[in-house]
Amino acid sequence: MLVTGAAGRIGLVTVQRLTELGALVTALSNVEHPDLKADRVVIGDTRSEADVADALTGVEYVVHLAALAHPSAGTPYDVYTINVVSTFNVLAQAGARGIRRAVIASSINATGIPFNPHGIRPAYFPLDEKIPADVGDAYSLSKQNDENTARMAWRTWGIDVVAFRFPHVNSPDVLARRAEGARRDPRGGLREAWSYLDTRDAAYAIELGLTASSSGAHTFFVAADTTNAPYETEALLDAFAPDVPRLRRFVGREVPIDLTAARTVLGFRARHELDLPTLHLEI
Ligand SMILES: NC(=O)c1ccc[n+]([C@@H]2O[C@H](COP(=O)([O-])OP(=O)(O)OC[C@H]3O[C@@H](n4cnc5c(N)ncnc54)[C@H](O)[C@@H]3O)[C@@H](O)[C@H]2O)c1
């Protein structure tokens, strides 16, 4: 199994989990990391045809996580080109070699909403995989393009690809700090639908993406079932997005993202939730 971006936040935890499950892991990373323990570590660039060919030797499954993971992680040119060339290179070479299955990291940002410079609102709640995108930054564009690359790779080589639209993914302590921020100022969380995912659950979703029997190239939202704000979701939406249509009512702190596809197709349900009270929202 190949994991790219293996020294990153999600990569390290994913390599550890897949190794614990008995997989032989090749890690491809452009940086060394003392905590990166894999059967084989290739230091290289996911844009390089030679580095990816080397890393794919003997590999049956691919997890592609390498990217500049934020619009401010580089110039717009670097963010866009590193991300889309890497995803093309990894999936095209994997497909051409006859590798049958890959998981890639898309993002909630494929919708274009969180980083949109115009403060746009979603077309409706709950967000789902069909929601219209409105992209205003290079990172979000790269993630939208990665989902297209997955479809192209499947059409061309028949490689099955699961693309995860991750929300903010982090360790429990960082998620708890962000939740405290959401308690003090819940308005800011609207752009990400107050969603989050524990890094261990991201690795679990990746495991399910690799072992599921789905075929084709498909995109899935994944997130914790609840929001990171200690208020009822209906109260948050009444306060901060009263003009956005709701396709259904939300129960308690239910995250306003439709997680049905990941649940039914992959069997995914987050195992690590923030333990928050439900407070009365005063604005
Ligand atoms: N963490 C999140 O909140 C989040 C949310 C949505 C999507 N994602 C996506 O998930 C994936 C992993 O995110 P993360 O949080 O672990 O990011 P990260 O920045 O911690 O890790 C990404 C890794 O990729 C490596 N990398 C970057 N360019 C490379 C290149 N050209 N060749 C080889 N390696 C390269 C980086 O050095 C880093 O180690 C990314 O694709 C990111 O866009 C992350």
The ligand as an SDF file (V2000), in Angstrom:
LIG
                    3D

 44 48  0  0  0  0  0  0  0  0999 V2000
   -6.3390   18.5230    7.9120 N   0  0  0  0  0  0  0  0  0  0  0  0
   -7.4450   19.0460    7.4210 C   0  0  0  0  0  0  0  0  0  0  0  0
   -8.1590   19.7610    8.1410 O   0  0  0  0  0  0  0  0  0  0  0  0
   -7.8860   18.7410    6.0080 C   0  0  0  0  0  0  0  0  0  0  0  0
   -9.1890   19.0870    5.6480 C   0  0  0  0  0  0  0  0  0  0  0  0
   -9.6270   18.8230    4.3580 C   0  0  0  0  0  0  0  0  0  0  0  0
   -8.7650   18.2100    3.4580 C   0  0  0  0  0  0  0  0  0  0  0  0
   -7.4840   17.9060    3.8400 N   0  0  0  0  0  0  0  0  0  0  0  0
   -6.5980   17.2720    2.8400 C   0  0  0  0  0  0  0  0  0  0  0  0
   -6.0890   16.0730    3.3880 O   0  0  0  0  0  0  0  0  0  0  0  0
   -4.7500   15.8580    2.9130 C   0  0  0  0  0  0  0  0  0  0  0  0
   -3.8190   15.6980    4.1050 C   0  0  0  0  0  0  0  0  0  0  0  0
   -3.9430   16.8680    4.9080 O   0  0  0  0  0  0  0  0  0  0  0  0
   -3.0330   17.0920    6.2050 P   0  0  0  0  0  0  0  0  0  0  0  0
   -3.8360   17.8730    7.1640 O   0  0  0  0  0  0  0  0  0  0  0  0
   -2.4260   15.8180    6.6320 O   0  0  0  0  0  0  0  0  0  0  0  0
   -1.9440   18.0740    5.5790 O   0  0  0  0  0  0  0  0  0  0  0  0
   -0.4150   18.2420    5.9590 P   0  0  0  0  0  0  0  0  0  0  0  0
    0.0350   19.5360    5.3840 O   0  0  0  0  0  0  0  0  0  0  0  0
   -0.2030   17.9970    7.4130 O   0  0  0  0  0  0  0  0  0  0  0  0
    0.2670   17.0360    5.1610 O   0  0  0  0  0  0  0  0  0  0  0  0
    0.4640   17.0600    3.7710 C   0  0  0  0  0  0  0  0  0  0  0  0
    1.8230   16.4320    3.5060 C   0  0  0  0  0  0  0  0  0  0  0  0
    2.0510   16.4420    2.0920 O   0  0  0  0  0  0  0  0  0  0  0  0
    3.4050   16.7780    1.8860 C   0  0  0  0  0  0  0  0  0  0  0  0
    3.5800   17.3110    0.5460 N   0  0  0  0  0  0  0  0  0  0  0  0
    3.1900   18.5150    0.0690 C   0  0  0  0  0  0  0  0  0  0  0  0
    3.5720   18.6490   -1.2110 N   0  0  0  0  0  0  0  0  0  0  0  0
    4.1980   17.4990   -1.5490 C   0  0  0  0  0  0  0  0  0  0  0  0
    4.8360   17.0410   -2.7300 C   0  0  0  0  0  0  0  0  0  0  0  0
    4.8660   17.8010   -3.8380 N   0  0  0  0  0  0  0  0  0  0  0  0
    5.4010   15.8130   -2.7310 N   0  0  0  0  0  0  0  0  0  0  0  0
    5.3680   15.0330   -1.6270 C   0  0  0  0  0  0  0  0  0  0  0  0
    4.7810   15.4190   -0.4680 N   0  0  0  0  0  0  0  0  0  0  0  0
    4.2100   16.6440   -0.4390 C   0  0  0  0  0  0  0  0  0  0  0  0
    3.7140   17.8100    2.9750 C   0  0  0  0  0  0  0  0  0  0  0  0
    5.0930   17.9400    3.2170 O   0  0  0  0  0  0  0  0  0  0  0  0
    2.9650   17.2150    4.1620 C   0  0  0  0  0  0  0  0  0  0  0  0
    3.8050   16.3310    4.8860 O   0  0  0  0  0  0  0  0  0  0  0  0
   -4.4340   17.0540    2.0170 C   0  0  0  0  0  0  0  0  0  0  0  0
   -4.6930   16.6980    0.6850 O   0  0  0  0  0  0  0  0  0  0  0  0
   -5.4100   18.1140    2.4820 C   0  0  0  0  0  0  0  0  0  0  0  0
   -5.6900   19.0440    1.4580 O   0  0  0  0  0  0  0  0  0  0  0  0
   -7.0330   18.1480    5.0980 C   0  0  0  0  0  0  0  0  0  0  0  0
  1  2  1  0
  2  3  2  0
  2  4  1  0
  4  5  1  0
  4 44  2  0
  5  6  2  0
  6  7  1  0
  7  8  2  0
  8  9  1  0
  8 44  1  0
  9 10  1  0
  9 42  1  0
 10 11  1  0
 11 12  1  0
 11 40  1  0
 12 13  1  0
 13 14  1  0
 14 15  2  0
 14 16  1  0
 14 17  1  0
 17 18  1  0
 18 19  2  0
 18 20  1  0
 18 21  1  0
 21 22  1  0
 22 23  1  0
 23 24  1  0
 23 38  1  0
 24 25  1  0
 25 26  1  0
 25 36  1  0
 26 27  1  0
 26 35  1  0
 27 28  2  0
 28 29  1  0
 29 30  1  0
 29 35  2  0
 30 31  1  0
 30 32  2  0
 32 33  1  0
 33 34  2  0
 34 35  1  0
 36 37  1  0
 36 38  1  0
 38 39  1  0
 40 41  1  0
 40 42  1  0
 42 43  1  0
M  CHG  2   8   1  16  -1
M  END
$$$$
